[in-house]
Amino acid sequence: MDPQRLKDDEEAIRAALTTLKTATGIPVTMYATVLPDSRLQISAWVGLRTPALQNLVIEAGAGVGGRVVSSRRPVGVSDYTRASIISHEHDKPIQDEGLHSIVAVPVIVQRDVRGVLYVGVHSPVRLGDKVIEEVTMTARTLEQDLAVNSALRRGDVSGSGAKPGRVMNGAEWEQVRSTHSKLRMLANRVGDEDLRKEIESLCDQLVSPVRVKQTTKLSARELDVLACVALGHTNVEAAEEMGIGAETVKSYLRSVMRKLGAHTRYEAVNAARRIGALP
């Protein structure tokens, strides 16, 4: 594999693990890469107490990671060694590390499962829906970063003025996302229609580097709501930001989720990023 690609992707993965650990307070975060033979290898980690899981190769279909890859959906267990929904080929290294509860989410780039993002704790407590949502959002952000890295290496990014091989790091790309959301909120407060359209045009330029054909049309208001959700706003906070009622925000979200085939607000944000509607 290209050494530059490895370096770029490793930086994105390391940033995702660090961000996830900080956001959730979960002690262990890990990333496993899908190997050419469909096995997984834990290639990056933060917070492990022992070397038991470091660089561990996981057989195809085995454990939490194998189930995630085969189902392409998040999987969580509150007591790994007793969980009935997974196989147990790798119980020993899990026990050696002392992990109990684990949540794992697929990282999918260009329809292929590129890897698995994990969080784990050294105690038998259930990791709730909030943690699963946070891991899922981080996985979606990582997917975008890996896709941008690939696009830059292929030379598919236009209009950025960036030098070949120059890849934004995680902090820089997060700044782009934050700026996009704030611009959409600014446009929402502008009364001048021409100025609003100009600001919305700037928003479009922020998402144009990744060339994805947009087949689902979202309205400006729907994008405004998604931009708020992407910043982590609640429905009430989004309503206050946009100057509309919370029920109206819910209505826009329901419409967006229906159009994008999403089941949660965070899935909707990820789907919007996939079609190039959000950075």
JOHU-V866557 format. One line per field, one symbol per residue. ss: DSSP state (@ for helix, = for strand, . for the rest). phi: phi as a letter, one per 40 degrees, with the letter a starting at -180 (. if undefined). psi: psi as a letter, one per 40 degrees, with the letter a starting at -180 (. if undefined). Layout:
BEGIN
ss: ???
phi: ???
psi: ???
END
This chain:
BEGIN
ss: ..@@@@@@@@@@@@@@@@@@@@@@...=======.....=======..........==....@@@@@@@@@...===..@@@........@@@@@@@...=========..==========.......@@@@@@@@@@@@@@@@@@@@@@@@@@...............@@@@@@@@@@@@@@@@@@@@...@@@@@@@@@@@@@@@............@@@@@@@@@@@....@@@@@@@@...@@@@@@@@@@@@@@@....@@@@@@@@@@.....
phi: .ddccdcccccccccccccccccbgccbbabbcccdcgcbbcbaabgccbcdbcgccbcdgcgccccccccgbcbbbcadcbcccbcbcbcccccccgcbcbbbbcbbbfgbccabbbbabcacbcccccccccccccccccdcccccdcccccgccbgcgccdgcbccdcccccccccdcccccccccccccccdccccccccccbcdccbcccbcbcdcccdcccccccgccdcccccccgbcccccdccccccccccgcbbcccccccccccgcbc
psi: ihddddddddddddddddddddddehdhiihhhhideeiihheiihehdiedehehhhiheiadddddddefiihiiegdeeheeiifdfdddddddfichhhihihhhfehhdahhiiiifigihhadddddddddddddddddddddddddefehiedeiihehhhidddddddddddddddddddehdhddddddddddddddeddhghhhehhiidddddddddddeeiidddddddefiiddddddddddddddefieiddddddddddeedi.
END
